[in-house]
Structure formats: structure tokens, C-alpha cells
Amino acid sequence: MTQDDAIKLVEMFKELLDKKVYLPEDGKRKELYLKSTTDKNEFIISINRRSIVDNKCTFHARTKGKNEPLLRLDVNPSSTHTNPDGEVINGTHLHIFKEGYEIKYAIPFDSSSKNLVDHCISFFKKFNVIEDYQIYDFTNLRLFS
């Protein structure tokens, strides 16, 4: 995929096929399916909470057919990522497609919020997902008797 192709795919408007988004429980993962509003392109966003670290989560957007990675948000304030050119990114960061490197390059991502719903909304905005959805996070609910 060329850089121009990746930019076009990220910038095109997309809509979720299921308008209710339930963030997965700790230790689980979920896939969301999207389609372009202007052509036949289809996409997948994976939400992965398979870590034992609280509030660590990965949002990964890719094409559906060829499974080409486009964006990935790694939510983890204590993480460190090293780009192929040696630049070190500390904390939560956004992996972006770069021709020849796929999504091995990352940039810092504002992580002032510790709320995963806020991170999900920010990621959806970066990926141009139309705002006609509801996000639910039941991971912090506890049953008391």
C-alpha cells in the first residue's frame, strides 16, 4: 500500500455497522466492523484488553479484505516505544502507517484522560468514524450483595 492510499483510507468517512459499542472486559478482545460512506471499502477496529494492567488497551484499525494496518492506539501511560529511526516515545502513543514500515512508527498521543471511553472516542475521530454511536464500558461496575 502506498502512503497516499493509506491517507485516503484513514481520511474517508466510515460508519460502524453496529452503533452500540461495548468495550471488552479486562482480558478480552472485540472486533468492530465498519464501512465507508462513499465506496465499498470495509474496515475492522480491534479493541484489545488482554493485559493484566488496568486501563491498558489497544485500538487497531485495518482494512477488512487485505487486513492492512492503518492506525493503532496503544493506551498505556507507562509504555515505551522505539521508532525505526531510534526516536523513543513514552506513554500512550498512536501508530501511524508509513510506507515501507506499515505501522511501526508512532507519535505521542494526548493521554490526559484515564477513561477508556474517551480514548475510544478520540481514536474513532482520528479514523473518521461518523459520530452516530454509543460506547458502553461496564468493566468498572461491581455487584454488591
ROSE-4610 file (N, C-alpha, C; in Angstrom, 1 decimal, always signed):
// ROSE-4610
residu = [M/M/M/T/T/T/Q/Q/Q/D/D/D/D/D/D/A/A/A/I/I/I/K/K/K/L/L/L/V/V/V/E/E/E/M/M/M/F/F/F/K/K/K/E/E/E/L/L/L/L/L/L/D/D/D/K/K/K/K/K/K/V/V/V/Y/Y/Y/L/L/L/P/P/P/E/E/E/D/D/D/G/G/G/K/K/K/R/R/R/K/K/K/E/E/E/L/L/L/Y/Y/Y/L/L/L/K/K/K/S/S/S/T/T/T/T/T/T/D/D/D/K/K/K/N/N/N/E/E/E/F/F/F/I/I/I/I/I/I/S/S/S/I/I/I/N/N/N/R/R/R/R/R/R/S/S/S/I/I/I/V/V/V/D/D/D/N/N/N/K/K/K/C/C/C/T/T/T/F/F/F/H/H/H/A/A/A/R/R/R/T/T/T/K/K/K/G/G/G/K/K/K/N/N/N/E/E/E/P/P/P/L/L/L/L/L/L/R/R/R/L/L/L/D/D/D/V/V/V/N/N/N/P/P/P/S/S/S/S/S/S/T/T/T/H/H/H/T/T/T/N/N/N/P/P/P/D/D/D/G/G/G/E/E/E/V/V/V/I/I/I/N/N/N/G/G/G/T/T/T/H/H/H/L/L/L/H/H/H/I/I/I/F/F/F/K/K/K/E/E/E/G/G/G/Y/Y/Y/E/E/E/I/I/I/K/K/K/Y/Y/Y/A/A/A/I/I/I/P/P/P/F/F/F/D/D/D/S/S/S/S/S/S/S/S/S/K/K/K/N/N/N/L/L/L/V/V/V/D/D/D/H/H/H/C/C/C/I/I/I/S/S/S/F/F/F/F/F/F/K/K/K/K/K/K/F/F/F/N/N/N/V/V/V/I/I/I/E/E/E/D/D/D/Y/Y/Y/Q/Q/Q/I/I/I/Y/Y/Y/D/D/D/F/F/F/T/T/T/N/N/N/L/L/L/R/R/R/L/L/L/F/F/F/S/S/S]
num = [1/1/1/2/2/2/3/3/3/4/4/4/5/5/5/6/6/6/7/7/7/8/8/8/9/9/9/10/10/10/11/11/11/12/12/12/13/13/13/14/14/14/15/15/15/16/16/16/17/17/17/18/18/18/19/19/19/20/20/20/21/21/21/22/22/22/23/23/23/24/24/24/25/25/25/26/26/26/27/27/27/28/28/28/29/29/29/30/30/30/31/31/31/32/32/32/33/33/33/34/34/34/35/35/35/36/36/36/37/37/37/38/38/38/39/39/39/40/40/40/41/41/41/42/42/42/43/43/43/44/44/44/45/45/45/46/46/46/47/47/47/48/48/48/49/49/49/50/50/50/51/51/51/52/52/52/53/53/53/54/54/54/55/55/55/56/56/56/57/57/57/58/58/58/59/59/59/60/60/60/61/61/61/62/62/62/63/63/63/64/64/64/65/65/65/66/66/66/67/67/67/68/68/68/69/69/69/70/70/70/71/71/71/72/72/72/73/73/73/74/74/74/75/75/75/76/76/76/77/77/77/78/78/78/79/79/79/80/80/80/81/81/81/82/82/82/83/83/83/84/84/84/85/85/85/86/86/86/87/87/87/88/88/88/89/89/89/90/90/90/91/91/91/92/92/92/93/93/93/94/94/94/95/95/95/96/96/96/97/97/97/98/98/98/99/99/99/100/100/100/101/101/101/102/102/102/103/103/103/104/104/104/105/105/105/106/106/106/107/107/107/108/108/108/109/109/109/110/110/110/111/111/111/112/112/112/113/113/113/114/114/114/115/115/115/116/116/116/117/117/117/118/118/118/119/119/119/120/120/120/121/121/121/122/122/122/123/123/123/124/124/124/125/125/125/126/126/126/127/127/127/128/128/128/129/129/129/130/130/130/131/131/131/132/132/132/133/133/133/134/134/134/135/135/135/136/136/136/137/137/137/138/138/138/139/139/139/140/140/140/141/141/141/142/142/142/143/143/143/144/144/144/145/145/145]
x = [+0.9/+0.0/+0.9/+0.5/+1.3/+0.8/+1.7/+1.3/+0.0/-0.1/-1.3/-2.6/-2.4/-3.6/-4.0/-3.0/-3.2/-3.9/-3.4/-4.0/-5.5/-5.8/-7.1/-8.0/-7.5/-8.3/-8.6/-7.6/-7.8/-8.8/-8.6/-9.4/-10.8/-11.2/-12.5/-13.5/-14.7/-15.7/-16.2/-16.3/-16.7/-17.9/-18.7/-19.7/-19.7/-19.9/-20.0/-21.2/-21.1/-22.3/-23.2/-22.6/-23.3/-23.1/-24.1/-24.0/-23.8/-23.9/-23.7/-22.3/-21.4/-20.0/-19.9/-19.6/-19.4/-17.9/-17.2/-15.8/-15.6/-14.6/-14.5/-14.0/-14.3/-13.9/-12.4/-11.8/-10.4/-10.1/-9.0/-8.6/-9.3/-10.1/-10.9/-10.5/-11.1/-10.9/-12.2/-12.3/-13.6/-13.2/-14.0/-13.8/-15.1/-14.9/-16.0/-15.8/-17.0/-16.9/-17.5/-16.8/-17.2/-17.2/-17.9/-17.9/-17.7/-17.2/-17.0/-18.4/-18.5/-19.8/-19.8/-18.6/-18.6/-18.2/-17.7/-17.4/-17.6/-17.0/-17.2/-16.1/-15.2/-14.2/-14.8/-14.3/-14.7/-13.5/-13.7/-12.7/-13.0/-12.0/-12.2/-11.4/-12.0/-11.3/-11.3/-10.1/-10.0/-9.7/-10.4/-10.2/-9.7/-8.5/-7.8/-7.5/-8.1/-7.8/-7.2/-6.4/-5.9/-4.7/-4.6/-3.5/-4.0/-3.1/-3.5/-3.3/-2.8/-2.6/-3.9/-4.4/-5.6/-5.5/-6.5/-6.6/-5.6/-5.0/-4.2/-5.1/-5.0/-5.9/-5.3/-5.6/-5.1/-6.3/-6.4/-7.4/-6.6/-7.0/-6.3/-7.2/-7.0/-7.8/-7.1/-7.8/-7.2/-8.3/-7.8/-8.7/-9.3/-10.5/-11.1/-10.6/-10.5/-10.1/-8.7/-7.8/-6.4/-5.7/-6.5/-6.0/-4.8/-4.8/-3.7/-3.8/-2.8/-2.9/-2.9/-3.7/-3.7/-3.4/-4.0/-3.7/-3.8/-3.0/-3.1/-2.8/-3.7/-3.6/-3.2/-2.1/-1.6/-1.8/-2.8/-3.1/-2.4/-1.3/-0.6/+0.4/+0.1/+0.9/+2.4/+2.6/+4.0/+4.8/+4.2/+4.9/+6.0/+6.9/+7.9/+7.9/+7.9/+8.0/+9.2/+10.0/+11.1/+10.8/+10.8/+10.5/+11.7/+11.5/+12.7/+13.9/+13.6/+14.7/+15.4/+15.0/+15.6/+14.9/+13.9/+13.2/+12.3/+12.4/+11.7/+10.4/+9.3/+8.0/+7.6/+7.4/+7.0/+5.5/+4.9/+3.5/+2.6/+1.3/+0.3/+0.7/+0.6/+1.0/+0.2/+0.2/-0.6/+0.4/+0.2/+1.0/+0.3/+1.1/+0.5/+1.2/+0.5/+1.0/+2.1/+3.2/+4.3/+4.8/+4.7/+5.1/+6.4/+6.5/+7.7/+7.9/+7.1/+7.2/+5.9/+4.8/+3.5/+3.2/+2.9/+2.6/+3.7/+4.9/+6.0/+6.4/+5.9/+6.2/+5.0/+5.4/+4.3/+4.6/+3.6/+3.6/+3.0/+3.4/+2.8/+1.3/+0.5/-0.9/-1.3/-2.2/-2.6/-3.4/-2.8/-3.4/-3.8/-4.3/-4.6/-5.8/-6.7/-7.8/-7.4/-7.9/-7.6/-8.8/-9.8/-11.1/-11.0/-11.2/-11.1/-12.2/-13.3/-14.3/-13.8/-13.2/-12.6/-11.5/-10.7/-9.7/-10.3/-11.4/-12.1/-12.7/-13.3/-13.9/-12.8/-11.6/-10.5/-10.0/-9.9/-9.4/-10.4/-11.7/-12.7/-12.6/-12.4/-12.2/-11.0/-9.9/-8.7/-8.9/-9.8/-10.1/-11.3/-11.9/-13.0/-14.3/-14.6/-15.8/-16.9/-18.0/-19.1/-19.7/-20.0/-20.4/-21.9/-22.3/-23.7/-23.7/-22.9/-22.7/-22.8/-22.9/-22.9/-21.9/-21.1/-20.0/-20.3/-20.2/-20.5/-19.3/-19.0/-17.9/-18.4/-18.6/-19.1/-18.0/-16.8/-15.7/-15.5/-15.9/-15.8/-17.0/-18.0/-19.2/-18.9/-19.4/-19.2/-20.6/-20.9/-22.1/-21.8/-22.7/-22.6/-23.8/-23.6/-24.8/-24.8]
y = [-1.2/+0.0/+1.2/+2.2/+3.5/+4.4/+5.4/+6.4/+7.1/+7.5/+8.2/+7.3/+6.0/+5.1/+5.0/+4.9/+4.9/+6.1/+7.3/+8.6/+8.6/+8.2/+8.2/+7.3/+6.1/+5.2/+5.7/+6.3/+6.9/+8.1/+8.9/+10.2/+10.0/+8.9/+8.7/+8.5/+9.0/+8.8/+7.4/+6.9/+5.5/+5.5/+4.4/+4.2/+2.8/+2.7/+1.4/+0.7/-0.6/-1.4/-1.6/-1.8/-1.8/-0.5/+0.2/+1.6/+1.5/+0.4/+0.2/-0.5/+0.2/-0.3/-0.6/-1.9/-2.4/-2.7/-1.9/-2.1/-3.5/-4.3/-5.6/-5.5/-6.6/-6.7/-6.9/-6.7/-6.9/-8.4/-8.6/-9.9/-10.3/-9.5/-9.9/-9.0/-9.3/-8.5/-8.6/-7.5/-7.4/-6.8/-7.2/-6.6/-5.8/-4.6/-3.8/-3.7/-3.7/-3.7/-2.4/-1.8/-0.5/-0.6/+0.4/+0.5/+2.0/+2.2/+3.6/+4.1/+5.4/+6.1/+6.4/+6.3/+6.8/+5.7/+4.5/+3.5/+2.1/+1.1/-0.3/-0.7/+0.2/-0.2/-0.6/-1.7/-2.1/-2.2/-2.0/-1.9/-2.7/-2.9/-3.6/-2.7/-2.5/-2.0/-3.1/-3.5/-4.4/-3.6/-4.0/-3.4/-4.6/-4.4/-5.5/-5.1/-5.8/-5.5/-6.8/-7.5/-8.8/-8.7/-7.6/-7.3/-7.3/-7.6/-7.6/-6.2/-5.3/-3.9/-3.1/-2.5/-1.7/-0.6/-0.4/+0.7/+0.6/-0.5/-0.7/-1.3/-0.7/-1.1/-0.8/-1.5/-1.3/-1.2/-0.1/+0.1/+0.0/-1.0/-1.2/-1.2/-0.2/-0.1/-0.6/-1.4/-2.0/-2.3/-2.5/-2.8/-4.2/-4.5/-5.8/-6.8/-6.5/-7.5/-8.0/-7.0/-7.3/-7.3/-6.9/-6.8/-5.9/-4.8/-3.9/-2.9/-2.8/-1.9/-0.4/+0.4/+1.8/+2.7/+2.4/+3.1/+2.1/+2.4/+1.7/+2.6/+2.6/+3.4/+2.5/+2.6/+1.9/+2.7/+2.4/+3.2/+2.5/+3.1/+2.6/+3.7/+4.4/+5.6/+5.2/+3.9/+3.5/+2.8/+2.8/+2.1/+3.0/+2.3/+3.0/+2.3/+3.1/+2.6/+3.3/+2.5/+3.0/+2.9/+4.0/+4.0/+3.5/+3.1/+2.5/+3.5/+4.8/+5.7/+6.0/+5.3/+5.4/+6.3/+7.1/+8.0/+7.2/+7.7/+7.0/+7.8/+7.1/+7.7/+7.0/+7.9/+7.4/+7.6/+6.6/+6.7/+6.3/+6.7/+6.3/+6.9/+6.2/+6.6/+6.0/+6.7/+6.4/+5.9/+4.6/+4.1/+4.6/+5.1/+5.6/+4.8/+4.6/+3.9/+4.8/+4.2/+4.9/+3.9/+4.3/+3.4/+2.7/+1.4/+0.7/+0.2/+0.7/+0.4/-0.1/-0.1/-0.4/+0.6/+0.0/+0.9/+0.8/+0.7/+0.6/+2.0/+3.1/+4.4/+4.9/+5.6/+6.1/+7.5/+8.2/+9.6/+9.7/+10.7/+10.8/+11.0/+10.6/+10.8/+11.3/+12.4/+13.0/+12.0/+11.8/+10.8/+11.4/+12.6/+13.3/+12.6/+12.0/+11.2/+9.8/+9.3/+7.9/+7.0/+7.6/+7.0/+6.3/+5.0/+4.3/+4.7/+5.1/+5.6/+6.9/+7.8/+9.0/+8.6/+7.6/+7.2/+6.6/+5.8/+5.2/+6.3/+7.3/+8.4/+9.1/+9.4/+10.1/+9.2/+7.9/+7.0/+7.0/+6.9/+7.0/+8.3/+9.4/+10.7/+10.7/+10.1/+10.0/+9.2/+8.2/+7.2/+7.7/+8.9/+9.4/+8.6/+8.1/+7.3/+8.3/+8.2/+9.2/+9.0/+10.1/+10.1/+9.8/+8.5/+8.1/+6.8/+6.7/+5.5/+5.8/+4.8/+4.9/+3.9/+4.3/+3.5/+3.2/+1.9/+1.4/+0.7/+1.0/+0.4/-0.1/-1.4/-2.0/-2.6/-2.3/-3.0/-2.6/-1.4/-0.9/-1.1/-1.7/-2.0/-3.2/-3.1/-4.2/-4.5/-5.8/-6.2/-6.3/-5.8/-5.9/-6.5/-7.4/-8.0/-7.9]
z = [+0.0/+0.0/+0.0/-0.8/-0.8/+0.3/+0.6/+1.6/+1.2/+0.0/-0.5/-0.3/-0.6/-0.4/+1.1/+2.0/+3.4/+3.9/+3.5/+3.9/+3.4/+2.2/+1.7/+2.5/+2.9/+3.6/+5.0/+5.7/+7.0/+7.0/+6.0/+5.9/+5.4/+4.8/+4.3/+5.5/+5.3/+6.4/+6.5/+7.7/+7.9/+8.9/+8.8/+9.8/+10.4/+11.7/+12.3/+11.9/+11.7/+11.3/+12.5/+13.7/+15.0/+15.7/+15.9/+16.5/+18.0/+18.7/+20.1/+20.3/+20.9/+21.1/+22.5/+22.8/+24.2/+24.3/+25.1/+25.3/+26.0/+25.6/+26.1/+27.6/+28.3/+29.7/+29.7/+30.9/+31.1/+30.7/+29.9/+29.5/+28.2/+27.6/+26.4/+25.2/+24.1/+22.9/+22.1/+21.2/+20.5/+19.1/+18.1/+16.8/+16.4/+15.8/+15.3/+13.8/+13.1/+11.6/+11.1/+10.1/+9.6/+8.1/+7.5/+6.0/+5.7/+4.5/+4.0/+3.7/+3.8/+3.4/+1.9/+1.3/-0.1/-1.2/-0.7/-1.6/-1.0/-1.5/-1.0/+0.0/+0.4/+1.4/+2.7/+3.4/+4.7/+5.6/+6.9/+7.9/+9.1/+9.9/+11.2/+12.2/+13.4/+14.5/+15.6/+16.0/+17.1/+18.4/+19.5/+20.8/+21.7/+22.2/+22.9/+24.3/+25.3/+26.7/+27.3/+26.6/+27.1/+28.0/+28.7/+29.6/+31.0/+31.9/+33.4/+33.9/+33.1/+33.6/+33.4/+34.5/+34.4/+33.4/+32.7/+31.7/+30.6/+30.4/+29.2/+28.1/+27.0/+25.9/+24.5/+23.5/+22.2/+21.3/+20.5/+19.4/+18.1/+17.2/+16.0/+14.8/+13.9/+12.7/+11.5/+10.7/+9.5/+8.4/+7.2/+6.1/+6.4/+5.9/+6.1/+5.2/+3.9/+2.9/+3.0/+2.9/+2.9/+4.3/+5.3/+6.6/+6.8/+6.0/+6.0/+7.2/+8.1/+9.3/+8.8/+9.5/+9.2/+10.4/+11.6/+12.8/+14.0/+15.0/+16.3/+17.4/+18.4/+19.6/+20.7/+21.3/+22.5/+23.7/+24.5/+25.7/+26.9/+27.3/+28.4/+28.9/+29.9/+30.3/+30.7/+31.0/+31.4/+30.2/+29.0/+27.9/+27.3/+26.6/+25.8/+24.4/+23.4/+22.0/+21.3/+20.6/+19.8/+18.3/+17.6/+16.2/+15.4/+14.2/+13.4/+13.3/+13.4/+13.3/+14.7/+15.7/+17.0/+18.0/+17.5/+18.3/+19.3/+20.6/+21.7/+22.1/+22.1/+22.5/+23.8/+24.8/+26.2/+26.4/+27.0/+27.3/+26.2/+26.3/+25.3/+24.0/+22.9/+21.6/+20.5/+19.3/+18.1/+17.1/+16.6/+15.5/+14.2/+13.3/+12.0/+10.9/+9.8/+8.6/+8.0/+7.7/+7.0/+5.9/+4.6/+3.6/+3.8/+3.6/+3.9/+5.3/+6.2/+7.6/+8.2/+7.4/+8.0/+9.1/+10.3/+11.5/+12.6/+12.1/+13.1/+13.7/+13.0/+13.6/+14.5/+15.5/+16.4/+16.7/+17.2/+17.6/+19.0/+19.8/+21.1/+21.0/+21.9/+21.9/+23.3/+23.2/+24.5/+25.3/+26.5/+27.4/+28.7/+28.6/+29.9/+30.5/+29.7/+30.3/+30.6/+31.7/+32.0/+31.7/+31.1/+30.7/+29.4/+29.3/+28.0/+27.0/+27.5/+26.6/+25.8/+26.6/+25.9/+24.9/+25.2/+24.3/+23.0/+23.2/+22.1/+21.2/+21.8/+21.0/+20.2/+20.9/+20.2/+19.1/+19.3/+18.2/+17.0/+17.3/+16.3/+15.5/+16.1/+15.4/+14.5/+15.0/+14.2/+12.9/+13.1/+12.0/+11.2/+11.5/+10.8/+10.8/+12.0/+12.2/+12.5/+11.7/+11.9/+13.3/+14.0/+15.4/+15.5/+15.2/+15.4/+16.2/+17.2/+18.0/+19.5/+20.3/+21.7/+22.2/+23.2/+23.7/+25.2/+25.5/+26.9/+27.4/+28.7/+29.4/+30.7/+30.8/+32.1/+32.9/+32.6/+33.3/+34.7/+35.1/+36.4/+37.3/+36.7/+37.5/+38.5/+39.7/+40.6/+41.2/+41.4/+42.0/+43.5/+44.3/+45.8/+46.3/+47.3/+47.9/+49.4]
